[in-house]
Amino acid sequence: MTLFKLLADQTLPPQPQVGNSPVPGQPVPETATGAPAGPVTFAAGQPVGFFTDTTVCIGCKACEVACKEWNQLPAELGPDHFRLSGRSYDNTLELSGTTFRHVKFIEDFDVADPNRVGGRWLMMSDVCKHCVQAGCLEVCPTGAIIRTEFDTVYIQEDVCNGCRYCIAACPFGVIQMNERNVAGKCTFCYDRLQSGLTPACAQACPTASIQFGPISQLQQQADARLATLHEQGRSQARLYGRDEAMLGGLNAFYLLEDAPSTYGLPESPKLPSRNLGASGGLAVAGAILAGLAGLLALRKRRTSSRRESDAA
């Protein structure tokens, strides 16, 4: 039997629904908590987001492909991208101006053991966090970065002047320049939201690892899932960005099974404005020292001139 015949005989897994319309011929899938993954109902003016449960991510990269296809993003086939990264199966490497979704593969194995006994895989579909207090939006000088009626953060490419301030301001390293030399990142499928549709990545996820919906609903699902994992003895499980303690809350938050740093996430991300007090104090101190140095130099110069006059 050929590989193609084997694939043809396989039954496709159930897919999440789009908006209020069921997928023809497919049952409604369930999330890890047992709740149906669709349909999702939401309205303009209602904050929506992603809850990504990394414990059920299988690393299939369906979200990456769906994002590329829907947003018509170019395939990164150049020599700088299309190569073996040395990081297991993770050859996308990172988010970029043309890769809005990136599935991270974290291998936790004892490399000294040739049999790799007792190791584990950690997988996580990363994306822009659409922070409630967004550093990129805070520093944008042209108004290119806006907050939409769904409480998501959106870059208007035709208004971006390519200054790169947003790149430096993002504590997650999400934003990068694209092939048009303007800033690019996840749009949260704004065009789909306007039509009442689920974002492409969540629509394509076969395990409902990426859950989409109103933020309040997602938070309840996340709390229930975390409680279930803790009951199962998985005490390392934790929520990341679920509440206002982190940048006012992340509209794309996560359930992790290890420390955030293990997944390449900052433990305590900060807004650029939080550094203004310290940097302002240093600037004032620097100005005072420069002023004192100037006064000393002037006094020295005057003393030297007076001595020369007396000698003459």
C-alpha positions as CSV (number, residue, x, y, z in Angstrom):
1,M,0.0,0.0,0.0
2,T,1.4,3.4,-1.0
3,L,1.9,6.4,1.3
4,F,-0.7,8.3,-0.8
5,K,-3.3,5.5,-0.3
6,L,-2.6,5.5,3.5
7,L,-3.1,9.2,3.6
8,A,-6.3,9.0,1.5
9,D,-7.8,6.5,3.9
10,Q,-7.2,8.7,6.9
11,T,-10.2,10.5,8.5
12,L,-9.6,14.2,8.9
13,P,-9.8,15.5,12.5
14,P,-12.7,17.7,13.4
15,Q,-12.1,21.3,12.7
16,P,-13.3,24.4,14.6
17,Q,-16.2,26.3,13.2
18,V,-16.0,29.6,11.4
19,G,-18.3,32.2,13.0
20,N,-21.7,30.8,13.3
21,S,-21.5,28.4,10.3
22,P,-20.6,24.8,10.9
23,V,-18.0,23.0,8.8
24,P,-19.8,20.7,6.4
25,G,-19.6,17.1,7.4
26,Q,-17.6,17.7,10.5
27,P,-18.7,17.4,14.2
28,V,-18.0,20.3,16.6
29,P,-14.7,19.6,18.3
30,E,-14.1,20.0,22.0
31,T,-11.4,22.0,23.7
32,A,-9.1,20.4,26.4
33,T,-11.7,21.4,29.0
34,G,-14.4,19.5,27.2
35,A,-16.2,22.7,26.1
36,P,-17.1,23.0,22.4
37,A,-14.6,24.9,20.3
38,G,-17.3,26.6,18.2
39,P,-19.3,28.4,17.1
40,V,-17.8,31.6,18.5
41,T,-20.1,34.6,18.7
42,F,-18.7,38.1,19.2
43,A,-19.5,41.7,18.3
44,A,-17.7,44.9,17.5
45,G,-16.8,46.7,20.7
46,Q,-16.3,43.4,22.5
47,P,-12.6,42.6,23.3
48,V,-11.6,39.3,21.8
49,G,-8.4,37.3,22.0
50,F,-6.5,34.1,21.8
51,F,-6.0,31.6,24.6
52,T,-3.2,29.2,23.5
53,D,-3.0,26.0,25.5
54,T,0.5,24.8,24.8
55,T,-0.2,21.4,26.5
56,V,-2.2,20.2,23.6
57,C,-0.1,21.7,20.8
58,I,1.3,19.0,18.5
59,G,3.6,21.2,16.5
60,C,1.8,20.6,13.2
61,K,2.3,24.2,12.0
62,A,-1.2,24.3,10.5
63,C,-1.6,27.7,12.1
64,E,1.5,29.0,10.3
65,V,0.3,27.7,7.0
66,A,-3.2,29.1,7.4
67,C,-1.9,32.5,8.4
68,K,0.4,32.6,5.4
69,E,-2.4,31.6,3.1
70,W,-5.1,34.0,4.4
71,N,-2.8,37.0,4.6
72,Q,-1.0,36.2,1.3
73,L,2.4,36.4,3.0
74,P,5.3,35.3,0.9
75,A,7.0,32.0,1.5
76,E,10.4,32.5,3.0
77,L,12.4,30.4,0.6
78,G,15.6,32.6,0.5
79,P,18.9,31.3,1.7
80,D,18.5,33.3,4.9
81,H,15.4,31.4,5.9
82,F,15.1,28.1,4.0
83,R,17.7,26.1,5.8
84,L,18.2,23.6,8.6
85,S,18.3,25.7,11.7
86,G,19.9,23.1,14.0
87,R,16.9,23.6,16.3
88,S,15.1,20.3,15.7
89,Y,12.1,20.8,13.4
90,D,11.9,24.5,14.0
91,N,13.1,26.0,10.8
92,T,10.9,29.2,10.9
93,L,13.1,30.3,13.7
94,E,11.1,33.4,14.8
95,L,8.3,35.8,14.2
96,S,9.0,38.3,11.4
97,G,7.4,40.9,9.2
98,T,6.2,38.1,6.9
99,T,5.7,35.3,9.5
100,F,2.9,36.3,11.9
101,R,2.6,32.8,13.5
102,H,5.6,30.7,14.6
103,V,5.4,27.3,16.3
104,K,8.3,27.0,18.7
105,F,9.9,23.5,19.3
106,I,11.6,23.3,22.7
107,E,13.5,20.1,23.3
108,D,14.1,19.3,27.0
109,F,16.5,16.4,26.9
110,D,19.7,15.4,28.6
111,V,22.1,15.6,25.6
112,A,24.7,13.6,27.5
113,D,22.4,10.6,27.3
114,P,22.6,9.0,23.9
115,N,19.1,7.4,24.4
116,R,17.5,10.7,25.5
117,V,15.6,9.0,28.2
118,G,13.2,11.0,30.3
119,G,13.1,14.0,28.0
120,R,10.1,16.0,26.8
121,W,8.9,18.2,24.0
122,L,7.4,21.6,24.6
123,M,5.6,23.3,21.7
124,M,4.0,26.7,21.5
125,S,2.4,28.6,18.7
126,D,3.7,32.2,19.2
127,V,2.0,35.3,18.0
128,C,1.7,39.1,18.7
129,K,0.3,39.5,22.2
130,H,-2.1,42.4,21.3
131,C,-1.3,43.9,24.7
132,V,-3.9,46.0,26.5
133,Q,-1.0,48.5,27.2
134,A,0.9,48.2,24.0
135,G,4.4,49.6,23.8
136,C,4.4,49.7,20.0
137,L,1.3,51.8,19.9
138,E,2.7,54.1,22.6
139,V,5.8,55.1,20.6
140,C,4.4,55.1,17.0
141,P,4.9,58.7,15.8
142,T,2.6,58.5,12.7
143,G,-0.5,56.9,14.2
144,A,0.1,53.9,12.0
145,I,-0.6,51.5,14.9
146,I,-4.1,51.6,16.2
147,R,-6.4,49.7,18.5
148,T,-9.4,48.3,16.7
149,E,-13.0,48.0,17.9
150,F,-12.1,44.4,18.9
151,D,-9.3,45.6,21.3
152,T,-6.6,44.2,19.0
153,V,-3.5,46.1,17.9
154,Y,-3.3,46.7,14.1
155,I,-0.6,48.3,11.9
156,Q,-1.8,50.4,9.0
157,E,1.0,49.7,6.5
158,D,0.0,52.7,4.3
159,V,0.6,55.1,7.3
160,C,3.9,53.4,8.6
161,N,7.0,55.4,7.8
162,G,9.4,52.6,8.7
163,C,10.9,54.4,11.7
164,R,11.4,51.2,13.6
165,Y,10.4,52.7,17.0
166,C,7.8,50.0,17.5
167,I,10.4,47.2,17.0
168,A,12.5,48.6,19.9
169,A,9.4,49.2,22.0
170,C,8.0,45.7,21.8
171,P,9.2,43.6,24.8
172,F,8.4,40.4,23.0
173,G,10.4,41.0,19.8
174,V,7.3,40.5,17.7
175,I,7.4,43.3,15.2
176,Q,9.9,43.3,12.3
177,M,10.2,45.0,8.9
178,N,8.7,43.3,5.9
179,E,9.6,43.2,2.2
180,R,8.0,46.6,1.7
181,N,10.2,48.2,4.4
182,V,7.3,48.8,6.8
183,A,6.5,47.2,10.1
184,G,4.7,43.9,10.0
185,K,3.0,41.6,12.6
186,C,-0.2,39.7,13.2
187,T,-3.3,41.6,12.2
188,F,-5.5,39.3,14.2
189,C,-7.2,38.7,10.9
190,Y,-8.9,42.0,11.2
191,D,-10.7,41.6,7.9
192,R,-12.1,38.2,9.1
193,L,-13.2,39.7,12.5
194,Q,-15.1,42.5,10.6
195,S,-17.1,39.7,8.8
196,G,-17.8,37.8,12.0
197,L,-15.2,35.0,11.2
198,T,-12.7,33.2,13.4
199,P,-9.1,34.1,12.7
200,A,-7.4,31.7,10.2
201,C,-4.9,30.2,12.7
202,A,-7.6,29.3,15.3
203,Q,-9.8,28.0,12.5
204,A,-7.0,25.6,11.3
205,C,-5.8,24.3,14.6
206,P,-6.8,20.6,14.8
207,T,-6.4,20.2,18.5
208,A,-8.1,23.5,19.6
209,S,-4.7,24.5,21.2
210,I,-5.4,28.0,19.8
211,Q,-8.8,29.1,21.2
212,F,-10.5,32.3,20.0
213,G,-13.3,34.2,21.5
214,P,-14.3,37.0,23.9
215,I,-11.6,37.7,26.5
216,S,-13.8,37.1,29.5
217,Q,-14.9,33.7,28.1
218,L,-11.3,32.7,27.3
219,Q,-10.2,33.6,30.8
220,Q,-12.8,31.3,32.3
221,Q,-11.8,28.5,30.0
222,A,-8.1,29.1,30.9
223,D,-8.8,29.0,34.7
224,A,-10.8,25.8,34.3
225,R,-8.0,24.1,32.3
226,L,-5.3,25.2,34.7
227,A,-7.3,23.8,37.6
228,T,-7.7,20.5,35.8
229,L,-4.0,20.2,35.2
230,H,-3.2,21.0,38.8
231,E,-5.6,18.3,39.9
232,Q,-3.7,15.9,37.6
233,G,-0.5,16.7,39.5
234,R,1.0,18.9,36.7
235,S,2.0,21.6,39.2
236,Q,4.3,23.4,36.7
237,A,1.4,24.6,34.6
238,R,0.8,28.3,34.8
239,L,-1.1,31.1,32.9
240,Y,1.0,33.8,31.2
241,G,-0.6,37.2,30.5
242,R,-4.0,36.1,31.7
243,D,-4.7,39.2,33.9
244,E,-3.9,42.9,34.2
245,A,-0.7,42.3,36.1
246,M,1.2,42.0,32.8
247,L,0.9,45.1,30.5
248,G,-2.8,45.5,31.5
249,G,-3.4,41.9,30.2
250,L,-2.5,40.2,27.0
251,N,-5.2,39.6,24.5
252,A,-3.2,36.6,23.3
253,F,-2.3,34.8,26.5
254,Y,-0.9,31.3,27.2
255,L,-1.0,28.2,29.4
256,L,2.6,27.1,29.8
257,E,4.0,24.0,31.5
258,D,7.3,25.6,32.5
259,A,8.8,29.0,33.3
260,P,8.2,31.6,30.6
261,S,12.0,31.9,29.9
262,T,11.9,28.2,28.8
263,Y,9.6,29.3,25.9
264,G,11.7,32.4,25.2
265,L,9.2,34.8,26.8
266,P,10.2,37.6,29.2
267,E,9.3,37.0,32.8
268,S,8.2,40.6,33.4
269,P,7.8,42.6,30.2
270,K,7.9,46.4,30.6
271,L,6.5,49.3,28.7
272,P,9.1,51.8,27.3
273,S,7.5,54.6,29.3
274,R,8.3,52.7,32.5
275,N,12.0,53.5,31.9
276,L,11.5,57.2,31.5
277,G,11.9,58.0,35.2
278,A,15.3,56.2,35.5
279,S,16.5,57.5,32.1
280,G,15.3,61.0,32.9
281,G,17.1,61.0,36.3
282,L,20.3,59.9,34.6
283,A,19.9,62.7,32.0
284,V,19.5,65.3,34.7
285,A,22.5,63.9,36.6
286,G,24.5,64.0,33.4
287,A,23.5,67.6,32.7
288,I,24.6,68.7,36.2
289,L,27.9,66.9,35.9
290,A,28.5,68.5,32.5
291,G,27.6,71.9,33.9
292,L,30.0,71.5,36.8
293,A,32.8,70.4,34.4
294,G,32.1,73.5,32.3
295,L,32.3,75.8,35.3
296,L,35.6,74.2,36.4
297,A,37.0,74.5,32.9
298,L,36.0,78.2,32.7
299,R,37.4,79.0,36.1
300,K,40.7,77.3,35.2
301,R,40.8,79.3,32.0
302,R,40.3,82.6,33.8
303,T,42.9,81.8,36.4
304,S,45.4,80.9,33.6
305,S,44.6,84.2,31.8
306,R,45.1,86.3,34.9
307,R,48.5,84.7,35.6
308,E,49.6,85.4,32.1
309,S,48.5,89.1,32.5
310,D,50.4,89.4,35.7
311,A,53.5,87.9,34.2
312,A,53.4,90.4,31.3
